[in-house]
Amino acid sequence: MAVVVRVIALVVVLPVRLAWELLTATGRGLYRWVLAPTIRFVDRWLLRPLGWLLRHLVWIPLLWAARAASWLWRALVWLPLSWLGDGVAWLWRNALWPPLRWCGRSLARLSRWCGLGLVWLVSILILVPLYYLLWVPLARLVRVLTPPARLILATLSRWLSALARRSAVVLGWAWRAAGRILWWCWALTLRPVWLAGRWLWRVAVVPVGRAVRTTWRATVTPAARWLRRSVLEPARQATREALTALGLRR
């Protein structure tokens, strides 16, 4: 048995290991004699000259052009604009803002006096007539109608309270009737079904499960242990010894 396992391991593992070693040697040779010289050639004769050309023909001229454009911007645009802005600000502070501020204060005072006069006119011409022509009669009407309104509200509240009491009685009766109906449904349908299912579980399902577990322990578990001890472990040990003998494993 051990000899057969060793021969099988030798026939199966040795070609795979040889193929792997051949593939590794081929990869190393390609990297050493093809890829590495190609990379050095490209870096030395293509990338470095191209970088030098880009630096001296593109980057440095662009840098000098940017510096010249920045100097021209500051000398021809920024400084004149800043001087013009300072002049406009000085003209605004000393020539335009004082008259505008005086005019604004004068308009504010005039608007305030006009608003006070308008409020006085509105109060005299509109609010006072409305008070005597509308508010006073409305207040007297409310005083006259308050007692009948209170009587109507009291009657309506009594009716509503009686309706609420009767509704509470009807709802209580309906609640008790629904509780009894649900109790009868539970006692006549759900509870017998629950008891029958529990009895069936105890009588049928539990014994069958125990029998299956006992059968499994009596048949499958010993067979698995025998297979592991008598077949798998010797095969693994023989494979390990074959690989060690061939020098493929330390």
Secondary structure as the mmCIF struct_conf table of DSSP 4:
data_model
#
loop_
_struct_conf.conf_type_id
_struct_conf.id
_struct_conf.beg_label_comp_id
_struct_conf.beg_label_asym_id
_struct_conf.beg_label_seq_id
_struct_conf.end_label_comp_id
_struct_conf.end_label_asym_id
_struct_conf.end_label_seq_id
HELX_RH_AL_P HELX_RH_AL_P1 ALA A 2 LEU A 30
HELX_RH_PI_P HELX_RH_PI_P1 TYR A 31 LEU A 35
HELX_RH_AL_P HELX_RH_AL_P2 ALA A 36 VAL A 42
HELX_RH_PI_P HELX_RH_PI_P2 ASP A 43 LEU A 47
HELX_RH_AL_P HELX_RH_AL_P3 ARG A 48 LEU A 54
HELX_RH_PI_P HELX_RH_PI_P3 ARG A 55 TRP A 59
HELX_RH_AL_P HELX_RH_AL_P4 ILE A 60 TRP A 73
HELX_RH_PI_P HELX_RH_PI_P4 ARG A 74 TRP A 78
HELX_RH_AL_P HELX_RH_AL_P5 LEU A 79 LEU A 91
HELX_RH_PI_P HELX_RH_PI_P5 TRP A 92 LEU A 96
HELX_RH_AL_P HELX_RH_AL_P6 TRP A 97 VAL A 122
HELX_RH_PI_P HELX_RH_PI_P6 SER A 123 LEU A 127
HELX_RH_AL_P HELX_RH_AL_P7 VAL A 128 LEU A 130
HELX_RH_PI_P HELX_RH_PI_P7 TYR A 131 TRP A 135
HELX_RH_AL_P HELX_RH_AL_P8 VAL A 136 CYS A 185
HELX_RH_PI_P HELX_RH_PI_P8 TRP A 186 LEU A 190
HELX_RH_AL_P HELX_RH_AL_P9 ARG A 191 LEU A 200
HELX_RH_PI_P HELX_RH_PI_P9 TRP A 201 VAL A 205
HELX_RH_AL_P HELX_RH_AL_P10 VAL A 206 LEU A 227
HELX_RH_PI_P HELX_RH_PI_P10 ARG A 228 LEU A 232
HELX_RH_AL_P HELX_RH_AL_P11 GLU A 233 ALA A 245
TURN_TY1_P TURN_TY1_P1 LEU A 246 GLY A 247
BEND BEND1 LEU A 248 LEU A 248
#
